Amino acid sequence: MMSENEYWFCLTHHAVEGHDGCKNADRLGPYASSEEASRALEKVQERNEAWDNDPDWNDDSSGPGNGLTDGTPER
């Protein structure tokens, strides 16, 4: 059940939307507040930077190719 107090950030229009906005495939959320939804792209960037700097998820490792760390398919 969707709450009427949920907000999404539309990736097509770069705007905060309520329940009756664009299709879910074109937006991020739901968020509890309009302000939180308006920061959606900032949050994505922060998370991407954190993942890029996380040694457990670093694709630049020099270990053996296991398909999980360096993108080399496992054989």
The first five atom37 places (N, CA, C, CB, O) and aatype in JSON, in Angstrom:
{
  "aatype": [12, 12, 15, 6, 2, 6, 18, 17, 13, 4, 10, 16, 8, 8, 0, 19, 6, 7, 8, 3, 7, 4, 11, 2, 0, 3, 1, 10, 7, 14, 18, 0, 15, 15, 6, 6, 0, 15, 1, 0, 10, 6, 11, 19, 5, 6, 1, 2, 6, 0, 17, 3, 2, 3, 14, 3, 17, 2, 3, 3, 15, 15, 7, 14, 7, 2, 7, 10, 16, 3, 7, 16, 14, 6, 1],
  "atom_mask": [
    [1, 1, 1, 1, 1],
    [1, 1, 1, 1, 1],
    [1, 1, 1, 1, 1],
    [1, 1, 1, 1, 1],
    [1, 1, 1, 1, 1],
    [1, 1, 1, 1, 1],
    [1, 1, 1, 1, 1],
    [1, 1, 1, 1, 1],
    [1, 1, 1, 1, 1],
    [1, 1, 1, 1, 1],
    [1, 1, 1, 1, 1],
    [1, 1, 1, 1, 1],
    [1, 1, 1, 1, 1],
    [1, 1, 1, 1, 1],
    [1, 1, 1, 1, 1],
    [1, 1, 1, 1, 1],
    [1, 1, 1, 1, 1],
    [1, 1, 1, 0, 1],
    [1, 1, 1, 1, 1],
    [1, 1, 1, 1, 1],
    [1, 1, 1, 0, 1],
    [1, 1, 1, 1, 1],
    [1, 1, 1, 1, 1],
    [1, 1, 1, 1, 1],
    [1, 1, 1, 1, 1],
    [1, 1, 1, 1, 1],
    [1, 1, 1, 1, 1],
    [1, 1, 1, 1, 1],
    [1, 1, 1, 0, 1],
    [1, 1, 1, 1, 1],
    [1, 1, 1, 1, 1],
    [1, 1, 1, 1, 1],
    [1, 1, 1, 1, 1],
    [1, 1, 1, 1, 1],
    [1, 1, 1, 1, 1],
    [1, 1, 1, 1, 1],
    [1, 1, 1, 1, 1],
    [1, 1, 1, 1, 1],
    [1, 1, 1, 1, 1],
    [1, 1, 1, 1, 1],
    [1, 1, 1, 1, 1],
    [1, 1, 1, 1, 1],
    [1, 1, 1, 1, 1],
    [1, 1, 1, 1, 1],
    [1, 1, 1, 1, 1],
    [1, 1, 1, 1, 1],
    [1, 1, 1, 1, 1],
    [1, 1, 1, 1, 1],
    [1, 1, 1, 1, 1],
    [1, 1, 1, 1, 1],
    [1, 1, 1, 1, 1],
    [1, 1, 1, 1, 1],
    [1, 1, 1, 1, 1],
    [1, 1, 1, 1, 1],
    [1, 1, 1, 1, 1],
    [1, 1, 1, 1, 1],
    [1, 1, 1, 1, 1],
    [1, 1, 1, 1, 1],
    [1, 1, 1, 1, 1],
    [1, 1, 1, 1, 1],
    [1, 1, 1, 1, 1],
    [1, 1, 1, 1, 1],
    [1, 1, 1, 0, 1],
    [1, 1, 1, 1, 1],
    [1, 1, 1, 0, 1],
    [1, 1, 1, 1, 1],
    [1, 1, 1, 0, 1],
    [1, 1, 1, 1, 1],
    [1, 1, 1, 1, 1],
    [1, 1, 1, 1, 1],
    [1, 1, 1, 0, 1],
    [1, 1, 1, 1, 1],
    [1, 1, 1, 1, 1],
    [1, 1, 1, 1, 1],
    [1, 1, 1, 1, 1]
  ],
  "atom_positions": [
    [[0.83, -1.18, 0.0], [0.0, 0.0, 0.0], [0.88, 1.25, 0.0], [-0.95, 0.0, 1.21], [1.82, 1.34, 0.79]],
    [[0.59, 2.18, -0.86], [1.37, 3.41, -0.95], [0.76, 4.48, -0.05], [1.44, 3.91, -2.4], [-0.46, 4.61, 0.06]],
    [[1.63, 5.22, 0.58], [1.2, 6.32, 1.42], [1.12, 7.59, 0.58], [2.17, 6.52, 2.61], [1.9, 7.77, -0.35]],
    [[0.17, 8.45, 0.9], [0.08, 9.72, 0.19], [1.18, 10.67, 0.62], [-1.29, 10.37, 0.42], [1.34, 11.73, 0.03]],
    [[1.94, 10.3, 1.64], [3.04, 11.14, 2.13], [4.38, 10.61, 1.62], [3.03, 11.19, 3.67], [5.39, 10.73, 2.32]],
    [[4.39, 10.05, 0.44], [5.62, 9.57, -0.17], [5.92, 10.43, -1.39], [5.5, 8.06, -0.56], [5.03, 10.91, -2.09]],
    [[7.23, 10.62, -1.62], [7.67, 11.47, -2.71], [8.74, 10.75, -3.52], [8.21, 12.81, -2.18], [9.47, 9.92, -2.98]],
    [[8.83, 11.06, -4.81], [9.82, 10.48, -5.7], [10.55, 11.61, -6.42], [9.15, 9.52, -6.71], [10.05, 12.72, -6.54]],
    [[11.75, 11.28, -6.91], [12.48, 12.22, -7.75], [12.41, 11.68, -9.17], [13.96, 12.41, -7.27], [12.89, 10.58, -9.44]],
    [[11.82, 12.45, -10.08], [11.67, 12.03, -11.47], [12.96, 12.3, -12.22], [10.48, 12.77, -12.14], [13.44, 13.43, -12.26]],
    [[13.53, 11.25, -12.81], [14.76, 11.36, -13.58], [14.53, 11.99, -14.94], [15.39, 9.99, -13.74], [15.47, 12.5, -15.55]],
    [[13.31, 11.97, -15.43], [12.97, 12.58, -16.72], [12.83, 14.09, -16.59], [11.68, 11.97, -17.27], [13.36, 14.85, -17.41]],
    [[12.12, 14.52, -15.56], [11.81, 15.94, -15.38], [12.7, 16.64, -14.35], [10.38, 16.1, -14.98], [12.63, 17.86, -14.2]],
    [[13.54, 15.88, -13.65], [14.39, 16.41, -12.58], [13.56, 17.24, -11.6], [15.52, 17.26, -13.16], [13.89, 18.39, -11.29]],
    [[12.49, 16.61, -11.13], [11.57, 17.28, -10.21], [11.02, 16.27, -9.22], [10.42, 17.98, -10.98], [10.97, 15.07, -9.49]],
    [[10.61, 16.78, -8.06], [9.97, 15.95, -7.04], [8.52, 15.73, -7.45], [10.07, 16.61, -5.63], [7.83, 16.65, -7.87]],
    [[8.07, 14.48, -7.3], [6.7, 14.13, -7.65], [6.03, 13.4, -6.51], [6.66, 13.27, -8.93], [6.69, 12.8, -5.66]],
    [[4.72, 13.46, -6.49], [3.93, 12.69, -5.56], [3.55, 11.35, -6.16], [0.0, 0.0, 0.0], [4.13, 10.91, -7.16]],
    [[2.61, 10.71, -5.55], [2.15, 9.37, -5.95], [1.78, 9.3, -7.42], [0.96, 8.95, -5.11], [2.09, 8.3, -8.07]],
    [[1.13, 10.29, -7.97], [0.61, 10.25, -9.34], [1.58, 10.82, -10.36], [-0.69, 11.0, -9.42], [1.15, 11.42, -11.35]],
    [[2.87, 10.65, -10.15], [3.87, 11.17, -11.09], [4.16, 10.19, -12.2], [0.0, 0.0, 0.0], [3.33, 9.35, -12.55]],
    [[5.34, 10.3, -12.75], [5.78, 9.43, -13.86], [5.89, 7.98, -13.39], [7.15, 9.91, -14.41], [5.77, 7.68, -12.2]],
    [[6.11, 7.09, -14.35], [6.21, 5.66, -14.02], [7.45, 5.43, -13.14], [6.29, 4.8, -15.32], [8.44, 6.15, -13.23]],
    [[7.37, 4.42, -12.3], [8.43, 4.14, -11.33], [9.79, 3.9, -11.98], [8.06, 2.94, -10.5], [10.81, 4.2, -11.37]],
    [[9.83, 3.36, -13.18], [11.1, 3.1, -13.86], [11.87, 4.39, -14.14], [10.85, 2.35, -15.16], [13.07, 4.36, -14.37]],
    [[11.16, 5.53, -14.13], [11.78, 6.82, -14.44], [12.02, 7.67, -13.2], [10.92, 7.58, -15.41], [12.29, 8.87, -13.32]],
    [[11.92, 7.07, -12.01], [12.1, 7.89, -10.82], [12.73, 7.12, -9.68], [10.77, 8.44, -10.37], [12.74, 5.89, -9.67]],
    [[13.26, 7.86, -8.72], [13.9, 7.3, -7.53], [12.97, 7.52, -6.34], [15.3, 7.94, -7.28], [12.32, 8.56, -6.24]],
    [[12.93, 6.54, -5.45], [12.1, 6.71, -4.26], [11.36, 5.44, -3.96], [0.0, 0.0, 0.0], [11.62, 4.4, -4.58]],
    [[10.46, 5.49, -3.03], [9.89, 6.69, -2.43], [10.72, 7.22, -1.27], [8.49, 6.4, -1.95], [11.5, 6.49, -0.65]],
    [[10.53, 8.49, -1.0], [11.15, 9.18, 0.13], [10.05, 9.7, 1.04], [12.07, 10.35, -0.36], [8.92, 9.92, 0.61]],
    [[10.39, 9.9, 2.3], [9.41, 10.31, 3.3], [9.05, 11.79, 3.2], [9.94, 10.02, 4.68], [8.0, 12.2, 3.69]],
    [[9.91, 12.59, 2.58], [9.62, 14.02, 2.48], [10.02, 14.54, 1.1], [10.36, 14.82, 3.58], [10.83, 13.94, 0.4]],
    [[9.44, 15.67, 0.74], [9.77, 16.32, -0.52], [11.24, 16.75, -0.52], [8.86, 17.53, -0.76], [11.92, 16.63, -1.54]],
    [[11.73, 17.24, 0.61], [13.13, 17.68, 0.7], [14.08, 16.51, 0.49], [13.4, 18.35, 2.06], [15.08, 16.63, -0.22]],
    [[13.76, 15.37, 1.11], [14.59, 14.19, 0.94], [14.61, 13.74, -0.52], [14.09, 13.04, 1.85], [15.66, 13.39, -1.05]],
    [[13.46, 13.76, -1.18], [13.38, 13.38, -2.59], [14.18, 14.36, -3.45], [11.92, 13.34, -3.06], [14.79, 13.95, -4.44]],
    [[14.19, 15.63, -3.09], [14.91, 16.62, -3.89], [16.42, 16.4, -3.83], [14.58, 18.03, -3.41], [17.15, 16.89, -4.69]],
    [[16.9, 15.67, -2.83], [18.33, 15.36, -2.7], [18.69, 13.99, -3.27], [18.73, 15.42, -1.23], [19.79, 13.5, -3.04]],
    [[17.78, 13.37, -4.0], [17.99, 12.0, -4.49], [19.27, 11.85, -5.3], [16.8, 11.58, -5.33], [20.02, 10.91, -5.08]],
    [[19.53, 12.76, -6.22], [20.73, 12.62, -7.05], [22.0, 12.84, -6.23], [20.69, 13.62, -8.21], [23.02, 12.2, -6.49]],
    [[21.95, 13.72, -5.24], [23.1, 13.91, -4.34], [23.37, 12.63, -3.58], [22.85, 15.09, -3.36], [24.52, 12.23, -3.41]],
    [[22.31, 11.99, -3.11], [22.43, 10.74, -2.35], [23.03, 9.64, -3.23], [21.06, 10.3, -1.81], [23.89, 8.88, -2.77]],
    [[22.6, 9.56, -4.47], [23.15, 8.57, -5.41], [24.64, 8.82, -5.6], [22.41, 8.63, -6.79], [25.43, 7.88, -5.58]],
    [[25.03, 10.08, -5.79], [26.43, 10.4, -5.99], [27.25, 10.05, -4.75], [26.59, 11.88, -6.33], [28.35, 9.51, -4.87]],
    [[26.73, 10.35, -3.55], [27.43, 10.02, -2.31], [27.63, 8.52, -2.19], [26.66, 10.55, -1.09], [28.71, 8.06, -1.82]],
    [[26.6, 7.75, -2.5], [26.69, 6.29, -2.4], [27.67, 5.73, -3.43], [25.31, 5.64, -2.58], [28.45, 4.83, -3.13]],
    [[27.62, 6.27, -4.65], [28.56, 5.8, -5.68], [30.0, 6.06, -5.27], [28.26, 6.48, -7.03], [30.86, 5.21, -5.47]],
    [[30.27, 7.23, -4.7], [31.63, 7.55, -4.25], [32.05, 6.62, -3.12], [31.72, 9.02, -3.79], [33.2, 6.17, -3.07]],
    [[31.13, 6.33, -2.21], [31.45, 5.42, -1.1], [31.76, 4.03, -1.64], [30.28, 5.36, -0.1], [32.71, 3.39, -1.18]],
    [[30.97, 3.55, -2.6], [31.22, 2.23, -3.17], [32.51, 2.21, -3.97], [30.05, 1.81, -4.06], [33.25, 1.23, -3.93]],
    [[32.8, 3.3, -4.69], [34.05, 3.38, -5.46], [35.27, 3.29, -4.56], [34.09, 4.67, -6.28], [36.32, 2.81, -4.99]],
    [[35.14, 3.75, -3.33], [36.26, 3.77, -2.39], [36.22, 2.63, -1.39], [36.29, 5.07, -1.66], [37.05, 2.59, -0.48]],
    [[35.29, 1.7, -1.54], [35.16, 0.56, -0.63], [36.05, -0.57, -1.15], [33.67, 0.09, -0.51], [35.8, -1.08, -2.24]],
    [[37.08, -0.96, -0.4], [38.0, -2.0, -0.88], [37.3, -3.34, -1.15], [39.11, -2.21, 0.12], [37.79, -4.13, -1.96]],
    [[36.18, -3.6, -0.49], [35.46, -4.85, -0.74], [34.77, -4.86, -2.1], [34.43, -5.1, 0.35], [34.43, -5.92, -2.61]],
    [[34.57, -3.68, -2.7], [33.88, -3.58, -3.98], [34.75, -2.96, -5.06], [32.61, -2.79, -3.83], [34.25, -2.58, -6.11]],
    [[36.03, -2.84, -4.82], [36.94, -2.18, -5.74], [37.25, -3.11, -6.92], [38.24, -1.77, -5.02], [37.79, -4.2, -6.73]],
    [[36.92, -2.66, -8.12], [37.15, -3.46, -9.33], [38.59, -3.42, -9.81], [36.25, -2.98, -10.44], [38.93, -4.11, -10.77]],
    [[39.44, -2.64, -9.16], [40.83, -2.5, -9.61], [41.78, -3.45, -8.89], [41.28, -1.08, -9.4], [43.0, -3.26, -8.94]],
    [[41.25, -4.46, -8.21], [42.13, -5.38, -7.48], [42.98, -6.18, -8.45], [41.3, -6.32, -6.59], [42.61, -6.37, -9.61]],
    [[44.12, -6.65, -7.98], [45.01, -7.43, -8.85], [44.91, -8.91, -8.54], [46.46, -6.96, -8.69], [45.78, -9.68, -8.95]],
    [[43.89, -9.33, -7.83], [43.71, -10.74, -7.49], [43.26, -11.56, -8.67], [0.0, 0.0, 0.0], [43.04, -11.02, -9.75]],
    [[43.11, -12.87, -8.46], [42.68, -13.75, -9.55], [41.27, -13.41, -9.99], [42.76, -15.22, -9.11], [40.45, -12.94, -9.19]],
    [[40.99, -13.65, -11.26], [39.66, -13.34, -11.8], [38.62, -14.31, -11.29], [0.0, 0.0, 0.0], [38.62, -15.48, -11.68]],
    [[37.74, -13.85, -10.43], [36.67, -14.7, -9.95], [35.3, -14.15, -10.35], [36.75, -14.84, -8.44], [34.27, -14.63, -9.89]],
    [[35.31, -13.13, -11.23], [34.04, -12.58, -11.68], [33.43, -11.63, -10.69], [0.0, 0.0, 0.0], [32.42, -10.99, -11.0]],
    [[33.99, -11.52, -9.5], [33.4, -10.66, -8.47], [34.23, -9.44, -8.17], [33.21, -11.44, -7.22], [33.69, -8.41, -7.77]],
    [[35.55, -9.51, -8.37], [36.37, -8.38, -7.97], [36.97, -7.62, -9.13], [37.46, -8.84, -7.07], [37.16, -6.41, -9.03]],
    [[37.29, -8.28, -10.23], [37.97, -7.54, -11.3], [37.24, -7.61, -12.65], [39.38, -8.08, -11.46], [37.78, -7.19, -13.67]],
    [[36.03, -8.14, -12.66], [35.28, -8.19, -13.89], [35.64, -9.32, -14.83], [0.0, 0.0, 0.0], [35.0, -9.47, -15.87]],
    [[36.65, -10.12, -14.49], [37.05, -11.24, -15.32], [36.09, -12.4, -15.08], [38.5, -11.66, -15.02], [35.88, -12.79, -13.94]],
    [[35.5, -12.96, -16.13], [34.56, -14.07, -15.92], [35.22, -15.27, -15.26], [33.94, -14.49, -17.25], [36.37, -15.61, -15.55]],
    [[34.49, -15.9, -14.39], [34.98, -17.12, -13.74], [34.93, -18.26, -14.73], [34.15, -17.45, -12.48], [33.97, -18.36, -15.5]],
    [[35.92, -19.12, -14.73], [35.95, -20.27, -15.65], [35.77, -21.55, -14.9], [37.25, -20.3, -16.44], [35.77, -22.62, -15.5]]
  ]
}
